[in-house]
């Protein structure tokens, strides 16, 4: 499998790879050489060479693509002559790399998410979440297409059990209290996680202070002002916060342990990855609405959230109804939600196609 250094992409690809029984996984780190560019409203930079490689693949210039990849990715030379069953990757940057390496190693290509500039038919298996699938122009059923409701991930019962013990050994865990995990995402082209939202959320949770313990974490997309506001509110609030971490500030992450230790999970609506990971635990998951940059516009992502709630994986609470959190938690006490396991489903469908 391929790793571009982005944790979200890695978790999706690794989750699928590890879902094949007895799989032997070889990870190739991909850092393409050359100039890069940034996209408006997004963090990080993207290599120009990935776009050029995608164009070479589109025009079926396979030998040129192979030679170009070996110049921009020295690690590609190390796989020459090897044979793999599958090359798995997630994200547009890795998609053309996947195609070239799959051909050179006589493997089937498995690409997660919609690849930019590339014909979808070039891949042996294309795994696309529902909210992206419904945006595809002229969408139709393709033999190589696997449509998921959420995002694949590496959450398994054994993994959660191990991470739970790791976190319990580092915090003052209260066995007698229910624990609420609060996972706060960040801004993108549609959503805004503001200080106003953070303050409203803490006010709603403060009512529950004598009954629950709390764990908080944010994402790398969370605005700095909102993180500072959250930290200040938690310092002043008498809530029983047994653990908190803030990517970019905290020295290490116990994120999987947070998922496994909680009896309830509250997660903001802006990230399908975070929602899918929460919904892979079987505990009650409440998706929290946040501010929208265009409130009058209905998003295709909303259709995905509606399906998740209809099928019993989670419940949804609009941002202007945070005062109902107490009611939501009490109503779901002792209730097991459906377990979302997209990685296992994808591996099963791929295995059936290869028979």
N, C-alpha and C positions, 0 to 999 in steps of 0.2 A: 504494500500500500504506500501511497505518497503522502508526505507531510510538508505543508507549506509554512509551518510555524504558527498558524492560526488555530487556537484551541478548539473553536467551534467546528471548524472543518475537520480537524483531526478526530474529534470525538465521533462525528458522524461516520467517517470512513472506517475508523477502528472498530466502532460498534458493529458494523456490518461484517467486517473481516473476522472478528472474534465470534460471531454468531454461527459460523460454520463449524460443526463438530470436528475436533481434532485438527483445526487449521494451524498451519505453520506460517506465521506472519513475518515477512521481512519488510522493514520500513525504510524508505528512501527519502531523506530530507532534501527538499527542493528549494534552492535559493538561486534564482536565475540571475546571471550577470547582466550588466548594462544599465542604461538610464531607466528611471521610473517616473510615474506621474501620480497625482492625487485626484480624487473625485470630490466634488462639492458636497459638503455635509457629512463626509465620511472620514474616519481616522485611518492613518496608514497610507502607504504608497504601493503602487502596483507596477510590476516590471513591463516595460514596452516590449521586451522580447517575447512575452506570452502572447501578445496580440499578433506579432509577426509570425510566430509559430502556428497560431490558429489559422491565419490566412494561408500559410503553406499547406496545412492539412486540408483546408477547404478546397483548394485547387488541386488536391491529390498529388502534390509535389513531395512524395514520400522520402525519396533519397535526400533531397535538399533539406527537408524537415529534420531528418535524422542527423545529418551533418551539422545543421544549425544548433540542434539541441545539445550535441556533444561539445560544442564550443561555448555555449552559454551555461551548461550544466555538466561540469567534469564528471560528476557521479554517474552520469548516464553511461559512461564507458564501462563502468564496473558491472553492468547488467548484460552487456553484450555476450551472447553465447549461452546465457542462462535460459531456463524455461520455467514459466509460471503458469498457473491455471487462471488466475485473475489478477488484473491490475485495478485497484480501487482508489478513487480519489474523490474529493469534494471541493467544489468551487471552480470558478472560471479560469483562474490562473493555472491550475493543475490540469484542466481538461485536455488541452492539446498535448501536454507532456504525457498524459495517460495514453492518448492515441498512439503516439510514437513508440513509447516503451512497450505497450501491449503488442504492437506489430512485431517489434524486434525480439520479444520473448515468447512469441506465439501464444499469447494469453488472450482471454476475453477482457474487454474494457468495461469497467463499471464506473459510471460517473454519477455523482450525487449533485443535485441542483442543475438549473438550466445553464448550459455553457454558452458564453458570449461568442458570436461570430461563427459558430460551428453548426453544421447541419446535424440535427438530432439523430438522424439515421446513421451517422458514422460510428456510433457507440453500440456495443453489443447489448448493454443494459444501461438504461438511463433512469435514475431514481429522482423523482420530482415531487415536492410537497404539493398538496391540493391547491393551496393559495397561489402557487406559481403556475400550476397546470391550467387553471381557469383563465389565466392571462395570455396563454399561448395563442397566437393568431392561427386560425384554421385548425384548432385542436381536433385531434382524432385519435382513435385507438391505434396504437402502434405495438407491434410484437415486442419491441425492445423496451417499452415504457412500463415502469412501475410507479404508480401514483400512491403516495403516502398521505395520511391525514396530518401527522406531525412530522418531526424531524427524527431520523435515526440517532441513536446515542449508545454509549457504552454502559448504561445502567443495567446491571443484573443483580439478582438477589445476593450472590456471593460477593460481588464488588461492594454493594451497599453494606453488607455485614462487616466486612473488613474495615471500611472507612468509618463506620459508626463507632467501632471500638477505638480507632485512632483518635477521633474527636473526643469521645468520652474520657479518654485518658488525659486530656489537656484542659478540660473545663470543670467547673463546679456544677455537675449535673444533678438535678433534683428528681429522684425516681418517682416521687409521689405526685408530681405536677405534669399536666399536659404541656407539650412544647409546640409553639407556633413559629414556623420559619417564615421570614419575610424577605422575599427576593425582589429587589428593585432594579429594573433595567434602565434604559436611557433613551436619548433622543435619536431620531432618524428623520427621514423626509416626511413622515406622517405624525409622529408622536413627540410629546414634550413632557419630560418628567421634571416638573418645576418644584421650587421650594414650597409653593402653595399646596401642591399635592402631598409633599412630604409632611408638612405641618398638619394637614387634614387627616392623613393616615395615622400619625402618632397620636393625635387627639382621639381618634376612634379606638385605637388600641389601648390607650390609657385607662379606659373604662374597665378593661379586662385585667388590670395589673395584679389583682389579688388571687386570680384563678390560674393564670398561665405563666410559663416561662417563655422567653422570646430569644430568637436568633435572627440577626440581621446580616444581609450582604447586599452589595450593589454590583454593578457591572462596569466594564471599562468605558461604556457609553454614557454612564450617569454623569450629568453636568456637575462640575466641581462645586458650584454654589449649592446644589441640592445635597451633595455629600456632606459639606460643611454644616448645612442646616440640620441634617439628620444627626450628625455627631453631637452637635450642640444640644439638640432636643433630648437625645438619649442620656447625656450627662446630667441634665436637669430633671429628668423624669424618674419617678420612683419605680418604674416597671422593672420586673425581674429579667434583665437581659443577661443571659448566661454566656453569650458569645456574639461577636460581631467581627466582620472583616470587610475590607474595602480594597478591591483590586487596584493596583497602582500605588496604594498606601501601605497595605499589610505585607508583611514579609513572606508569608506563604498562604496557600489556599486550602481550606478544609471543606470546600463546596460539596463534594459527594457525601461527606459526613453530615453536613447540614441537612441534605435531602433525606438521609437515612434515619436521622435522630428525631425528626419532627413528627408530631401526631397530626398536624395540619400544615399546609403550605399555602402562603399567599404569594402570588407572583404577578407582576405587572404584564399588561397585554402586549407590550411592544416586541417581545422576542419569542418566536416559535420554538427556538432551541430550549430556552429556559422553561417554557410551558410544557414542552414534550418531556423534558427531564423530570419535572415535577410530577407529571401524569404517569411516569413509569414506576411510581412508588406504591401505588394502591391507596395511599392516604387521601383524605379529602383535600382537594385542590380548589382554591378560589382565585380566579383570574380577576385582577383589579383593573378597571378602566382608568386611563390617565388622560391628560389634556391632549387635544388633537389640534394640529396646525390648521386644519380646515374642517371645523366641526360639522358643517353641513354635508360633507362628502362621505358617502358610505364606502368603506374600503373592502376590497376582495378578501382581505385578511379576516374581516368580520364573519364571512361565510365559513371560514375554517373554525373560528371560535364557536360559532353556532353548532357546527357538527360535533365538536368536542364535547359540548355541554349536552346535546341531544343524545349522544351515545354513552353518557355517564362517566366520562373521563375527568370532568371538572365542572365547576359552576362559575358563572360570570356575575360580577358585581360592578355596575357603572361607577365611575369616579365620583359622581354627585350623590351616591348612596352609601358612602363609606360608613355612615352612622349605623348601617345595618349589619356591620361585621359581627357584633356580639350575637345577633340572631342567627346569622349564617353558621357560626362556629358551634353554637349550642344545638342547632338542628342536625348537624352532621356528626355529633359526638358518637363514637363507636361505629360509624358507617365506613365500609370499605368501598372505595371507588374502583372502577374498572382500570386495569393495568394496560397502559399503552406500551407496545413492544414492537416498534417499527423495524428495528435492526433484524430481529429474529424473523419477522414476516418477509423482509426483503431477501434474506439469506435463503429462506425456504423456497421462495418463488424462483430465485436464480438457480438453485439446485434442481428444481423440477424441470426447468428449461434445458438444463445441461444433460439430462438423462437421455 
